Protein backbone atom coordinates (compact mmCIF):
# COMPACT_ATOMS: atom_id res chain seq x y z
CA UNK A 1 0.00 0.00 0.00
CA UNK A 2 2.81 2.45 0.79
CA UNK A 3 4.14 2.01 -2.74
CA UNK A 4 1.00 3.71 -4.08
CA UNK A 5 1.00 6.37 -1.36
CA UNK A 6 4.66 7.30 -1.89
CA UNK A 7 4.28 6.96 -5.65
CA UNK A 8 1.54 9.58 -5.68
CA UNK A 9 3.72 11.80 -3.50
CA UNK A 10 6.46 11.54 -6.14
CA UNK A 11 3.96 12.49 -8.85
CA UNK A 12 2.61 15.44 -6.85
CA UNK A 13 6.16 16.71 -6.33
CA UNK A 14 7.21 16.39 -9.96
CA UNK A 15 9.58 13.43 -9.61
CA UNK A 16 7.42 11.07 -11.69
CA UNK A 17 4.65 11.52 -14.24
CA UNK A 18 1.36 9.64 -13.83
CA UNK A 19 2.29 7.46 -16.80
CA UNK A 20 5.66 6.64 -15.24
CA UNK A 21 3.97 5.72 -11.95
CA UNK A 22 1.65 3.36 -13.82
CA UNK A 23 4.68 1.73 -15.45
CA UNK A 24 6.39 1.38 -12.06
CA UNK A 25 3.35 -0.26 -10.45
CA UNK A 26 3.10 -2.69 -13.37
CA UNK A 27 6.82 -3.42 -13.25
CA UNK A 28 6.97 -4.01 -9.49
CA UNK A 29 4.47 -6.88 -9.70
CA UNK A 30 6.98 -8.71 -11.93
CA UNK A 31 10.00 -8.09 -9.74
CA UNK A 32 11.87 -10.03 -7.14
CA UNK A 33 13.61 -7.54 -4.86
CA UNK A 34 17.39 -7.76 -5.02
CA UNK A 35 19.55 -8.27 -1.95
CA UNK A 36 21.27 -4.98 -2.73
CA UNK A 37 18.00 -3.00 -2.68
CA UNK A 38 17.01 -4.68 0.59
CA UNK A 39 20.42 -3.97 2.12
CA UNK A 40 20.17 -0.31 1.10
CA UNK A 41 16.69 0.00 2.61
CA UNK A 42 17.75 -1.49 5.94
CA UNK A 43 20.97 0.57 5.84
CA UNK A 44 22.87 -2.51 7.01
CA UNK A 45 25.39 -2.03 4.22
CA UNK A 46 26.97 1.28 3.25
CA UNK A 47 27.51 2.40 -0.35
CA UNK A 48 31.24 1.82 0.10
CA UNK A 49 30.69 -1.74 1.33
CA UNK A 50 28.37 -2.50 -1.57
CA UNK A 51 30.95 -1.19 -4.05
CA UNK A 52 33.63 -3.37 -2.43
CA UNK A 53 31.35 -6.42 -2.65
CA UNK A 54 30.62 -5.72 -6.34
CA UNK A 55 34.36 -5.74 -7.09
CA UNK A 56 34.68 -9.15 -5.44
CA UNK A 57 31.54 -10.43 -7.20
CA UNK A 58 33.18 -9.63 -10.52
CA UNK A 59 36.03 -11.93 -9.52
CA UNK A 60 34.23 -14.84 -7.89
CA UNK A 61 30.51 -14.44 -8.73
CA UNK A 62 29.25 -15.22 -5.21
CA UNK A 63 25.92 -13.81 -3.91
CA UNK A 64 26.11 -10.37 -2.32
CA UNK A 65 25.00 -11.55 1.12
CA UNK A 66 27.53 -14.41 1.15
CA UNK A 67 30.40 -12.02 0.45
CA UNK A 68 29.05 -9.51 3.00
CA UNK A 69 29.19 -12.19 5.71
CA UNK A 70 32.67 -13.34 4.62
CA UNK A 71 33.94 -9.77 4.90
CA UNK A 72 32.36 -9.29 8.30
CA UNK A 73 29.99 -6.61 7.03
CA UNK A 74 26.91 -8.56 8.14
CA UNK A 75 25.98 -11.07 10.82
CA UNK A 76 23.69 -14.02 10.07
CA UNK A 77 20.91 -12.22 11.97
CA UNK A 78 21.31 -9.17 9.74
CA UNK A 79 21.19 -11.39 6.67
CA UNK A 80 17.82 -12.71 7.82
CA UNK A 81 16.56 -9.15 8.31
CA UNK A 82 17.56 -8.31 4.74
CA UNK A 83 15.92 -11.46 3.35
CA UNK A 84 12.72 -10.55 5.17
CA UNK A 85 12.79 -7.11 3.56
CA UNK A 86 12.94 -8.72 0.11
CA UNK A 87 9.22 -9.48 0.45
CA UNK A 88 8.43 -5.79 1.00
CA UNK A 89 6.33 -4.28 -1.81
CA UNK A 90 7.81 -0.85 -1.16
CA UNK A 91 11.25 -2.22 -1.99
CA UNK A 92 9.86 -3.71 -5.20
CA UNK A 93 8.56 -0.23 -5.98
CA UNK A 94 11.99 1.32 -5.38
CA UNK A 95 13.68 -1.31 -7.53
CA UNK A 96 11.14 -0.80 -10.32
CA UNK A 97 11.82 2.96 -10.34
CA UNK A 98 15.56 2.28 -10.54
CA UNK A 99 15.24 -0.43 -13.20
CA UNK A 100 13.14 1.85 -15.40
CA UNK A 101 15.68 4.64 -14.99
CA UNK A 102 13.17 7.20 -13.76
CA UNK A 103 15.16 8.26 -10.66
CA UNK A 104 18.50 7.61 -8.99
CA UNK A 105 18.59 5.88 -5.60
CA UNK A 106 19.94 8.99 -3.85
CA UNK A 107 17.08 11.08 -5.26
CA UNK A 108 14.54 8.51 -4.09
CA UNK A 109 16.13 8.47 -0.66
CA UNK A 110 15.99 12.27 -0.43
CA UNK A 111 12.32 12.26 -1.48
CA UNK A 112 11.52 9.70 1.21
CA UNK A 113 13.34 11.80 3.83
CA UNK A 114 11.35 14.87 2.75
CA UNK A 115 8.12 12.86 2.95
CA UNK A 116 9.06 11.77 6.48
CA UNK A 117 9.79 15.36 7.50
CA UNK A 118 6.49 16.61 6.11
CA UNK A 119 4.62 14.03 8.19
CA UNK A 120 6.82 14.73 11.26
CA UNK A 121 7.57 11.02 11.69
CA UNK A 122 10.37 9.43 13.69
CA UNK A 123 12.45 6.65 12.10
CA UNK A 124 10.58 3.89 13.93
CA UNK A 125 7.26 5.38 12.81
CA UNK A 126 8.50 5.48 9.24
CA UNK A 127 9.43 1.80 9.53
CA UNK A 128 5.82 1.09 10.51
CA UNK A 129 4.56 3.08 7.55
CA UNK A 130 6.65 1.29 4.91
CA UNK A 131 6.13 -2.16 6.47
CA UNK A 132 3.06 -3.02 4.40
CA UNK A 133 1.30 -4.19 7.59
CA UNK A 134 -2.12 -2.46 7.89
CA UNK A 135 -2.08 -2.85 11.68
CA UNK A 136 1.10 -0.76 11.79
CA UNK A 137 0.23 1.65 8.98
CA UNK A 138 -3.31 2.93 9.36
CA UNK A 139 -2.74 4.80 12.63
CA UNK A 140 -0.72 7.41 10.73
CA UNK A 141 -3.71 8.27 8.56
CA UNK A 142 -6.31 8.48 11.34
CA UNK A 143 -7.07 11.26 13.84
CA UNK A 144 -5.73 10.38 17.29
CA UNK A 145 -7.68 9.42 20.37
CA UNK A 146 -9.80 6.46 19.22
CA UNK A 147 -8.20 3.02 19.50
CA UNK A 148 -11.44 1.45 18.24
CA UNK A 149 -11.17 3.49 15.03
CA UNK A 150 -7.64 2.22 14.45
CA UNK A 151 -8.52 -1.42 15.11
CA UNK A 152 -11.59 -1.44 12.89
CA UNK A 153 -9.88 0.54 10.14
CA UNK A 154 -6.91 -1.84 10.15
CA UNK A 155 -9.27 -4.80 9.71
CA UNK A 156 -11.06 -2.95 6.90
CA UNK A 157 -7.82 -2.18 5.04
CA UNK A 158 -6.44 -5.68 5.57
CA UNK A 159 -9.69 -7.21 4.26
CA UNK A 160 -9.78 -4.79 1.33
CA UNK A 161 -6.25 -5.76 0.29
CA UNK A 162 -6.89 -9.48 0.69
CA UNK A 163 -10.36 -9.82 -0.84
CA UNK A 164 -11.00 -6.80 -3.06
CA UNK A 165 -7.75 -5.45 -4.55
CA UNK A 166 -4.17 -5.64 -3.29
CA UNK A 167 -3.44 -2.27 -4.95
CA UNK A 168 -5.92 -0.35 -2.77
CA UNK A 169 -4.49 2.49 -0.71
CA UNK A 170 -5.67 5.12 1.77
CA UNK A 171 -5.35 8.87 2.27
CA UNK A 172 -5.42 11.05 5.37
CA UNK A 173 -8.68 10.65 7.32
CA UNK A 174 -10.62 13.60 8.69
CA UNK A 175 -13.39 14.34 11.18
CA UNK A 176 -16.66 15.94 10.08
CA UNK A 177 -20.38 16.22 10.86
CA UNK A 178 -21.58 15.43 7.34
CA UNK A 179 -20.50 14.33 3.88
CA UNK A 180 -22.32 14.04 0.58
CA UNK A 181 -22.33 10.76 -1.33
CA UNK A 182 -23.85 9.53 -4.58
CA UNK A 183 -24.60 6.16 -2.97
CA UNK A 184 -23.71 4.34 0.24
CA UNK A 185 -23.91 1.14 2.30
CA UNK A 186 -23.94 1.47 6.10
CA UNK A 187 -24.20 -0.94 9.03
CA UNK A 188 -24.70 -0.38 12.77
CA UNK A 189 -23.31 -2.44 15.64
CA UNK A 190 -24.61 -2.18 19.19
CA UNK A 191 -23.27 -3.36 22.54
CA UNK A 192 -20.47 -2.02 24.70
CA UNK A 193 -19.63 0.20 21.73
CA UNK A 194 -22.25 1.69 19.44
CA UNK A 195 -20.55 1.79 16.06
CA UNK A 196 -21.75 2.76 12.59
CA UNK A 197 -19.55 2.06 9.61
CA UNK A 198 -19.80 1.66 5.87
CA UNK A 199 -18.77 3.01 2.47
CA UNK A 200 -19.84 6.18 0.67
CA UNK A 201 -19.34 6.34 -3.09
CA UNK A 202 -18.70 8.94 -5.75
CA UNK A 203 -20.31 8.16 -9.08
CA UNK A 204 -19.75 4.48 -9.83
CA UNK A 205 -16.68 4.15 -7.56
CA UNK A 206 -18.24 1.53 -5.27
CA UNK A 207 -18.19 -0.91 -8.19
CA UNK A 208 -14.51 -1.30 -7.29
CA UNK A 209 -15.77 -3.11 -4.17
CA UNK A 210 -18.97 -4.68 -5.47
CA UNK A 211 -17.63 -6.41 -8.58
CA UNK A 212 -14.70 -8.33 -7.05
CA UNK A 213 -16.60 -9.15 -3.87
CA UNK A 214 -19.67 -10.52 -5.69
CA UNK A 215 -17.59 -11.87 -8.60
CA UNK A 216 -20.01 -10.08 -10.92
CA UNK A 217 -19.70 -7.33 -13.52
CA UNK A 218 -22.22 -4.73 -12.36
CA UNK A 219 -22.45 -1.82 -14.79
CA UNK A 220 -23.82 0.68 -12.28
CA UNK A 221 -24.18 1.10 -8.54
CA UNK A 222 -27.71 -0.25 -8.27
CA UNK A 223 -29.37 -2.21 -5.47
CA UNK A 224 -27.60 -5.44 -6.41
CA UNK A 225 -24.18 -3.77 -6.40
CA UNK A 226 -24.89 -2.03 -3.10
CA UNK A 227 -26.04 -5.32 -1.61
CA UNK A 228 -22.55 -6.65 -2.37
CA UNK A 229 -20.94 -3.58 -0.76
CA UNK A 230 -23.19 -4.06 2.27
CA UNK A 231 -22.13 -7.70 2.52
CA UNK A 232 -18.49 -6.67 2.35
CA UNK A 233 -19.14 -4.17 5.16
CA UNK A 234 -20.81 -6.97 7.11
CA UNK A 235 -17.72 -9.15 6.53
CA UNK A 236 -15.42 -6.46 7.98
CA UNK A 237 -17.67 -5.87 10.97
CA UNK A 238 -17.98 -9.60 11.58
CA UNK A 239 -14.20 -9.94 11.77
CA UNK A 240 -14.07 -6.98 14.15
CA UNK A 241 -16.86 -8.37 16.35
CA UNK A 242 -15.11 -11.75 16.48
CA UNK A 243 -11.86 -10.08 17.56
CA UNK A 244 -13.64 -8.20 20.36
CA UNK A 245 -15.51 -11.32 21.49
CA UNK A 246 -12.14 -12.85 22.36
CA UNK A 247 -11.84 -10.00 24.87
CA UNK A 248 -15.34 -10.76 26.23
CA UNK A 249 -16.78 -7.72 24.47
CA UNK A 250 -19.98 -8.53 22.60
CA UNK A 251 -21.36 -6.59 19.65
CA UNK A 252 -24.61 -7.19 17.79
CA UNK A 253 -24.58 -6.43 14.08
CA UNK A 254 -27.81 -4.98 12.69
CA UNK A 255 -28.85 -5.54 9.06
CA UNK A 256 -27.00 -3.17 6.69
CA UNK A 257 -28.78 -0.31 4.94
CA UNK A 258 -27.91 0.93 1.48
CA UNK A 259 -28.83 3.91 -0.65
CA UNK A 260 -28.76 3.91 -4.45
CA UNK A 261 -29.32 7.67 -4.68
CA UNK A 262 -27.48 10.81 -3.52
CA UNK A 263 -27.53 11.22 0.24
CA UNK A 264 -26.07 13.41 2.95
CA UNK A 265 -24.53 11.30 5.71
CA UNK A 266 -24.75 13.13 9.03
CA UNK A 267 -23.41 12.45 12.50
CA UNK A 268 -21.49 13.97 15.37
CA UNK A 269 -17.78 14.26 14.63
CA UNK A 270 -17.42 11.00 12.72
CA UNK A 271 -14.35 9.75 10.85
CA UNK A 272 -14.08 9.76 7.05
CA UNK A 273 -11.29 7.56 5.68
CA UNK A 274 -10.66 8.12 1.93
CA UNK A 275 -9.68 5.02 -0.07
CA UNK A 276 -8.61 4.54 -3.67
CA UNK A 277 -8.61 1.58 -6.05
CA UNK A 278 -7.28 2.47 -9.49
CA UNK A 279 -9.24 5.55 -10.58
CA UNK A 280 -12.03 4.89 -8.09
CA UNK A 281 -12.19 7.04 -4.97
CA UNK A 282 -14.62 6.38 -2.13
CA UNK A 283 -14.84 6.89 1.63
CA UNK A 284 -15.08 4.56 4.57
CA UNK A 285 -17.25 6.24 7.21
CA UNK A 286 -16.85 5.33 10.87
CA UNK A 287 -18.66 6.63 13.94
CA UNK A 288 -18.12 5.39 17.50
CA UNK A 289 -20.64 6.45 20.14
CA UNK A 290 -23.09 8.29 17.90
CA UNK A 291 -25.39 7.25 15.07
CA UNK A 292 -25.01 8.15 11.42
CA UNK A 293 -28.04 9.04 9.36
CA UNK A 294 -28.38 9.19 5.59
CA UNK A 295 -31.04 11.34 4.00
N, C-alpha and C positions, 0 to 999 in steps of 0.2 A: 504493500500500500504506500509506503514512503517513497517508492520510486516514482509513482504518479504525482505525489505531493511536491517532491523536490523538483521533478521534471517541469511541472507547471511554474514553479518558482523561477527556474532557469529561463523559461519562455518569457515570463513577465518582466524579467530583468535583462532581456536581450541577448542571453547567451546561446539560446537555441530558438529556432523557428518552430511553429506548430508541426510543420511537416517533418522536420528533423526529430522532434519528440516522438511522433508516430513511428518513425523508422527505428528509433531506439527501443521503444516498447516492443515492437515486433521482433527486433534482433535479440533482445534479452531473453525472450522465451526459448530461443534456440541455443543459448550459451550455457556452458559449464564454466563457472568462475575459476579463474586461474589461482594458483597458490600465491603468485606475486601480488595480484590484486587484493587477496585476502590478507596477506602480510602487511601491505600498505595500509589497509583499513584499520587493522588492529594496532598499527604502529609498533609491531614487535620487531620489525626489521627496518633499518634506516636506508635511505637511498644509496649511501656509500656501501653498505653491506650487500644490498641487492646487486649493485654494479660488480662487486668483487665476486659474488656467486656466479653471475653471468659469464665472467671471464673463465671461471673454472668449468662451467657447463660447456663452454665451447671446446674445452680440452677433453672432458671425460663424459659429457652427456648424462650426468646423473640428475635426478629430480631436485628442484630448488630446495625443498624442505630437508632432503637427505644431506645436501652439502651444508645447509645452514646449521644442522645439528653437528656435523663433523667439525665445523669451524668454531663451534661453541657459541654461535649466535643465538641459538634457540635451545630450550629444554624440550623434553618429550611432552610435557604438559602444555607448553606454548604451541607446539605443533598441533596438538589436539584442538586448541582454541582456534587456530587458523583453519583447520579442516572443518570445524563447525561453522565458521563464517562463510565457507564456500557454498553453503546452502542459502545464503542471504540474498533475497531478490534485489535489495539495494545495490549489493556488490555486482550483481549481474547487470544492473542498470549502468553503473559506473564503467564496467568493462565494455558494454555496448557502445557507450559514448566514445570511449577511447578507440575501440576497434573501427568505428565509423569515421574517426578523425574529426569529430565535431569540436572537441575541446581537448586541451592538455590536462594531465592529471593535476598539476599544480593549480591550474585555473579552476578545476572542479573543487579542489580542496579549499581554495579561497572562497568560492561561492558557498560552500557548506558552512565555513566559519562565519561568513556574513549572515547566513540564514540563522545560525545558532545565536548570534548576537542580537538579531532583530527579535527573536523570540525570548531573549534573556534566559537561555537555558544553560545549566551547568553541564559538564562533560558526561556525568552519569545519567542525566536526564536525556541528553542527546543519544546516548547509547540505547535507552529505552525507546526513543522515537524511531531509530533506524532498525530496530530489532525485528520488525515484522510481526511482533506479537501484539494482537489487539488489546490484551489485558494491560500491557505496558504502555501502549501508544495513546489510547483514546483520552486519557486524563489530560493530555496537553491541549486537547481541542475543546474541552468542556469547561464551563464556569465552575469555580471551586465551591466547596461547601456541601456537596451532596454525594455521598459515597454510593447511594442507591442508583443515582444517575450514571455514575461511572460503571458500576457492575452490569446494569442492564444494557447500557450502550456497548460495552465490550462484547457481551453475548450477541447483540444485534449485528455488530460489525463482523465478528467471527463467523456467525451463521450466514451473513451476506456473502462473505468471501468463499465459504465452503459450498454453499448450495446455489447461490445466484450467479455470481461472477467474481472470479479471483482478481479482476482488475478494478474492482470498486475502490473508491477512496473517499475520504471525508474532508470537510473544511471546518473552520472555526465555528463552534456553536455560539448561540446567543440567547439571551433571555428576553421575552416579550409578553404582552398581554393578548396579542392577536396576530394572526397571519391570514393571508388570502391564499386559497388553493383552487385549482380547477377541478379537483376530485380528491378523495381521501378515503382511507380505511383506518378505523380507530377501535381500540378495545380497552375496556376498563378491567382492573383487578381490585378486589376489595379484601380487607383483612387487617393485619397489623399496619400495613401501608396501603393507602388508597392511591392507585397508580393508573394513569391513562396514557396510553402510548399508541403509536400508529405511524402512517406515512401519508404525507400530503404531496400531491403531484402538480406539475406544471405541464399543461398540454397533455401529450401522450407519454410523459416520462415514466409513469408507473408501469408501463409495459415492460420496462427493463427488469422489473421484479416479477410481474405476472407471467410472462411467457416462459422463462426458464423454470419457474416454480411449478407451473401447471403442465409444463412440457407441451404447450399449445402455441399457436401463432395468432394471437388476438391482433386485430387490426386497429382497434380503438379501445380506450379505457371505458368499457361498458360494465354492466353488472357482473358479467362472467369474469372479466379481467379483475375487477375489484374484489370479487369473491376469492380469487387466488391471492391477491395482496393481503386480504384479511386473514386467510389461512396461514400465510407466511408470518404475519404479525402474531397470530395465535401460537405458531411454532416457537418463535422467539420468547414469548411470554411464558410458554410452557416450560422451556429450558430454565428460565429465570425462576419460576415458581418451584421447580424441582430442586434447584440449587438452594433456595431458601428453606425448603422443607427439611433439608439435611441439617439445618440449624434450628429446627423446631419452630420455624416461622411459616404459617400457612397463609396462602393467598387463594382466593376464588376468582377464576377467570369468567367474566360475563361474555355472552355472545358478541362478536364484533359487529360494528356498524360500518356501513360504507355509503359513500355519496358520489354519484356519477354526474354531478353538476357543480358549478362554482359555489364555494362556501367560504365563510369567514370562521376560522377556528379561534375560539376565545377561551381565555382562562386567566389565572392569576399568576403572573411571573413564571411561565412554563418555558422549558428548554426546546430550542429548535436546532437540530443537528443536520446541516446540509450534507448530502451525499451525492456522488456522481458515478455513473456507469457509462463510459463512452461519452456520447453527447447528451445524455439524459441526466438532468439535475432534478432532485426531489429532496424533501425534508423528512427526517424522522422527528416526530413531536413527542415530548415526554413531560408529563406533569406528575409530581409526587405531592400528595396532600390536598390537591384541589382538582375539581373536575374540569374537563374540557368540553365545550359545546361547539357544535358545527351548525351554522344556520345560513 
